Amino acid sequence: MTETVPEKACGLLLAGGAGTRMNGKDKGLLCWRDRPMAHWVAEALGASATPVFISANRSLEEYRLLGDVLEDAPGFKGQGPLAGLLAGLTEAEKRGFDAVLVCPCDTPGIEAGVFQRLLTVWREQPDVPVIAECHGRTHPLHGVYPVSLAGLLEAQLRNDNRRVMAFAKAAGVKTLDCSDAEEAFKNRNRPEDLIG
């Protein structure tokens, strides 16, 4: 009797934003509780899925300390988090992974337990993406996306549609209630959010 191999997912940290609400500073490298935000997220991702890829378009040397850095494909540079997700899906497929476990750099309160729950639900139906939901609000950048969705995502970006939730819905996403982990989804994208 052959044993089934659990589906393999790698991590993807999204750190490619322009930091407009942080006065143009690289958000992932700003400190929250004495560590750069990206470090908190990379640690939580790495506890659940390895390797961790980093989608970044600047500060590349600093991000290489956390994992393999992926830049947006030339035709999609500056097109937001979906361009980073596309780079992650493409690289993950090349390396033999079935999905990416994704998280943005500005939610440093995220914990590995949330990621492990998302992966567990995804493994029950590995051709369907799974995203977190907290108190009725969906978080499409906290989830698991199968690499088979790269073509759908590329087509959406070519149509100049950068809406993350539009992609998730088109992909037939499932949601997982994570209302018991509210801190995990607090965006820290303004200077005052870094206090506390």
C-alpha positions in Angstrom: 0.0 0.0 0.0 1.5 3.4 -1.0 1.4 6.2 1.4 0.0 9.5 0.1 2.4 12.4 0.2 0.9 15.5 1.7 0.7 18.4 -0.7 3.7 20.7 -0.5 3.5 24.4 0.1 6.2 27.0 0.3 6.0 30.4 2.0 5.7 33.7 0.3 6.2 37.0 2.1 4.9 40.0 0.2 7.2 43.0 0.8 7.0 44.8 -2.6 4.9 47.8 -1.6 5.8 51.4 -2.1 5.3 52.3 1.5 3.2 55.4 0.7 1.6 55.6 4.1 5.0 55.1 5.7 6.5 58.2 4.0 8.1 56.0 1.3 10.0 53.8 3.7 10.3 50.1 3.1 7.5 48.9 5.4 8.8 45.4 5.9 12.1 46.7 7.4 10.4 49.1 9.9 10.5 47.8 13.4 7.6 46.6 15.5 8.4 45.4 19.0 12.2 45.8 18.3 12.3 43.7 15.1 11.6 44.5 11.5 8.0 43.5 10.6 9.2 41.2 7.8 11.2 39.2 10.3 8.1 38.4 12.4 6.2 37.3 9.3 9.1 35.3 7.8 9.5 33.4 11.1 5.8 32.5 11.3 5.8 31.4 7.6 9.0 29.4 8.0 7.5 27.5 11.0 4.7 26.3 8.6 6.2 26.1 5.1 9.7 26.1 3.8 11.4 27.6 1.9 10.1 31.1 2.3 10.3 33.3 -0.8 10.3 37.1 -0.4 8.6 39.2 -3.0 10.4 42.5 -3.0 11.4 45.3 -5.4 13.9 47.1 -3.2 16.2 46.5 -0.2 17.0 43.2 -1.8 20.1 42.5 0.2 18.3 42.9 3.5 15.5 40.6 2.3 17.9 38.0 1.2 18.7 37.4 4.9 15.2 36.0 5.2 14.9 33.9 2.1 15.1 33.8 -1.7 14.1 37.1 -3.1 11.7 37.2 -6.1 11.2 40.3 -8.1 8.0 41.0 -10.2 8.1 39.8 -13.8 9.1 42.7 -16.1 5.6 43.1 -17.5 4.1 43.3 -14.0 6.5 45.5 -12.1 4.7 47.9 -9.7 1.3 46.2 -10.1 0.8 45.5 -6.4 0.6 42.4 -4.3 -0.9 40.3 -7.1 2.3 40.7 -9.1 4.2 39.4 -6.1 1.8 36.5 -5.8 2.3 35.7 -9.4 6.0 35.7 -9.0 5.6 33.3 -6.0 3.3 30.9 -7.8 5.6 30.8 -10.8 8.7 30.1 -8.8 6.9 27.6 -6.5 5.8 25.6 -9.5 9.3 25.6 -11.0 10.6 24.1 -7.7 7.9 21.4 -7.5 5.6 22.9 -4.9 1.8 22.6 -5.1 0.9 25.9 -3.5 2.1 29.1 -1.8 1.2 30.1 1.7 1.2 33.9 1.5 1.3 36.8 4.0 2.0 40.5 3.7 4.9 42.1 5.6 2.7 44.5 7.5 0.9 42.0 9.8 3.8 41.1 12.2 1.3 39.8 14.8 0.6 36.8 12.6 1.3 33.4 14.2 2.3 30.1 12.8 -0.9 28.5 14.2 -3.0 30.5 11.7 -0.9 29.3 8.8 -1.1 25.7 10.0 -4.9 25.9 10.1 -5.0 27.3 6.6 -2.7 24.6 5.3 -4.8 21.9 7.0 -8.0 23.1 5.3 -6.2 23.5 1.9 -4.9 19.9 2.0 -8.5 18.7 2.2 -9.1 20.1 -1.2 -5.7 21.1 -2.7 -7.0 22.5 -6.0 -9.0 25.3 -4.1 -7.4 28.3 -2.5 -8.2 29.0 1.2 -8.0 32.5 2.8 -8.5 33.7 6.4 -11.6 35.5 7.6 -11.8 37.4 10.9 -15.0 38.8 12.3 -16.7 38.8 8.8 -13.8 40.5 7.0 -11.9 38.4 4.5 -8.1 38.6 4.2 -7.2 37.4 0.7 -3.4 38.0 1.3 -3.4 35.6 4.2 -4.0 32.2 2.6 -2.9 29.3 0.5 -3.0 29.5 -3.3 -2.4 26.5 -5.6 0.3 27.0 -8.3 -2.3 26.0 -10.9 -3.8 29.4 -10.5 -0.9 31.2 -12.1 -2.5 31.4 -15.5 -5.8 32.8 -14.1 -3.8 35.4 -12.2 -1.7 36.4 -15.1 -4.8 36.9 -17.3 -6.4 39.1 -14.6 -3.2 41.3 -14.4 -3.0 41.6 -18.2 -6.6 42.9 -18.1 -5.3 45.6 -15.7 -7.3 44.3 -12.7 -5.2 44.4 -9.6 -8.0 43.7 -7.1 -6.9 40.9 -4.8 -10.5 39.8 -3.8 -11.6 39.7 -7.4 -8.8 37.2 -8.1 -9.7 35.1 -5.0 -13.4 35.0 -6.0 -12.6 34.1 -9.6 -10.4 31.2 -8.2 -13.3 29.8 -6.2 -11.8 30.6 -2.8 -12.9 29.0 0.5 -12.7 31.0 3.7 -11.5 29.9 7.2 -12.9 31.6 10.2 -9.9 32.9 12.2 -11.8 35.3 14.5 -10.0 33.9 17.5 -6.7 35.3 16.1 -7.7 39.0 15.6 -4.2 40.4 16.4 -2.8 38.3 13.5 -4.6 40.5 10.9 -3.8 44.0 12.3 -2.2 45.9 9.4 0.6 48.2 10.6 1.0 50.4 7.6 1.2 53.9 9.2 3.9 55.2 11.5 1.5 55.3 14.5 0.7 51.6 14.0 4.2 50.6 15.0 3.7 51.7 18.6 2.4 48.9 20.8 
